[in-house]
Amino acid sequence: MTLVDGYLAGQTVEELGTEFGIERRTAGAHLHRRGVPMRQRGMSLAQEEEAFALGDRGWSLARIGALLDVSAGTVRNHLSPGRP
């Protein structure tokens, strides 16, 4: 499987970097040079709103992340007070 094939199949640039033994930024640069449209990193505004609502209902960061297909750390970063 090529780097482009892996990305189009749903792998992240971080996963591809690990698989191919290159940095995440290098993997992204290869994809960019080949004209591959990049997926949004992190959470969309709709996901962020859902995460806030679920957090208010007592859901853990890990559970919210699993539902939204992002890491618990990403959820934490988006729900942190003082975030712009």
C-alpha positions in Angstrom: 0.0 0.0 0.0 1.3 3.5 -0.8 1.2 6.5 1.5 -1.6 8.0 -0.6 -3.6 4.8 -0.6 -3.3 4.6 3.1 -4.5 8.1 3.6 -7.4 7.7 1.3 -8.3 4.5 3.1 -8.6 6.5 6.4 -5.2 6.3 8.0 -4.0 9.5 9.7 -0.8 11.2 8.7 0.6 10.3 12.1 -0.2 6.6 11.5 1.4 6.8 8.0 4.5 8.5 9.3 5.0 5.6 11.8 4.3 3.0 9.1 6.7 4.5 6.6 9.3 5.6 9.1 8.9 9.3 8.4 7.7 12.4 10.3 4.1 13.4 10.3 4.9 16.6 8.5 6.9 14.7 5.8 3.9 12.4 5.2 1.6 15.5 4.9 4.0 17.1 2.5 4.1 14.0 0.3 0.3 14.0 0.2 0.1 17.7 -0.5 2.5 17.4 -3.5 0.3 14.7 -4.9 -2.8 16.9 -4.6 -4.5 14.8 -2.0 -7.2 16.8 -0.2 -6.4 16.8 3.5 -9.0 15.9 6.2 -9.7 18.3 9.0 -7.8 17.7 12.1 -9.4 17.9 15.5 -13.1 18.5 15.9 -15.6 20.4 13.8 -17.8 23.1 15.5 -20.7 20.6 15.6 -18.5 18.0 17.2 -17.3 20.5 19.8 -20.9 21.5 20.6 -21.8 17.8 21.0 -18.7 17.2 23.2 -19.8 20.1 25.5 -23.3 18.6 25.8 -22.0 15.1 26.5 -19.4 16.5 29.0 -22.3 18.3 30.8 -24.0 14.9 31.0 -21.0 13.4 32.8 -19.4 11.6 29.9 -15.7 11.0 30.2 -13.2 12.5 27.7 -12.4 9.0 26.5 -16.0 8.1 25.9 -16.7 11.4 24.1 -13.6 10.9 22.0 -14.6 7.3 21.1 -18.0 8.5 19.9 -16.6 11.4 17.9 -13.6 9.4 16.6 -11.0 11.7 18.1 -8.6 11.2 21.0 -9.5 12.1 24.6 -6.7 14.7 24.4 -8.4 16.4 21.5 -11.6 16.5 23.4 -9.8 18.0 26.4 -8.1 20.6 24.3 -11.5 21.7 22.8 -13.3 21.8 26.2 -10.5 23.5 28.1 -11.5 26.9 29.7 -10.0 29.9 28.0 -9.7 28.2 24.6 -10.4 30.8 21.9 
